[in-house]
Amino acid sequence: MHSSADEPGQALRTFLQENVESLQGIVRSYVIRAGLAYGDGVQSATADVLNETTLQALAHAEVFDTVQQPRAWFLG
């Protein structure tokens, strides 16, 4: 994946938009397994974790262009 020099985070944004549902499901399972939330709180905790992860990933978007496995990189 390569983005233009003008938009170093564009490839990452595209990946996130195309995979948001899958990523939400993965993060939800992490939240449940880690016991971070229960019942009605799972959705909110999932959104919080996914939002924070997205912010961190966007802060390092320049690395994303060289990644061979974007899902693993994002979740890492």
GISUL-V351408 format. One record per residue. N is the residue number from 1. RES is the residue in one letter. SS is DSSP state (@ for helix, = for strand, . for the rest). PHI is phi in whole degrees, -180 to 180 (* if undefined). NEAR is the number of other ideal C-beta (glycine too) atoms within 8 Angstrom. Layout:
BEGIN
N/RES/SS/PHI/NEAR, N/RES/SS/PHI/NEAR
END
This chain:
BEGIN
1/M/./*/8, 2/H/./-133/4, 3/S/./-105/12, 4/S/./-72/5, 5/A/./-63/4, 6/D/./-72/3, 7/E/./-132/7, 8/P/./-63/8, 9/G/./-96/10, 10/Q/@/-64/9, 11/A/@/-62/12, 12/L/@/-67/13, 13/R/@/-60/9, 14/T/@/-63/8, 15/F/@/-58/12, 16/L/@/-63/12, 17/Q/@/-63/7, 18/E/@/-76/6, 19/N/@/-123/9, 20/V/@/-58/8, 21/E/@/-66/6, 22/S/@/-63/8, 23/L/@/-64/13, 24/Q/@/-61/10, 25/G/@/-63/8, 26/I/@/-66/9, 27/V/@/-64/13, 28/R/@/-59/11, 29/S/@/-66/8, 30/Y/@/-64/9, 31/V/@/-61/13, 32/I/@/-67/10, 33/R/@/-63/6, 34/A/@/-81/6, 35/G/./70/6, 36/L/./-75/7, 37/A/./-160/11, 38/Y/./-136/5, 39/G/./56/5, 40/D/./-65/5, 41/G/@/-77/8, 42/V/@/-62/12, 43/Q/@/-62/8, 44/S/@/-65/9, 45/A/@/-64/11, 46/T/@/-61/13, 47/A/@/-62/8, 48/D/@/-62/8, 49/V/@/-65/12, 50/L/@/-64/11, 51/N/@/-64/8, 52/E/@/-65/8, 53/T/@/-63/11, 54/T/@/-63/9, 55/L/@/-61/8, 56/Q/@/-64/8, 57/A/@/-64/13, 58/L/@/-64/10, 59/A/@/-67/6, 60/H/./-121/8, 61/A/@/-60/13, 62/E/@/-63/6, 63/V/@/-76/8, 64/F/@/-58/16, 65/D/./-60/11, 66/T/./-100/4, 67/V/./-83/9, 68/Q/./-87/2, 69/Q/./-124/6, 70/P/@/-60/10, 71/R/@/-64/9, 72/A/@/-63/7, 73/W/@/-62/11, 74/F/@/-61/11, 75/L/@/-74/9, 76/G/./-70/4
END
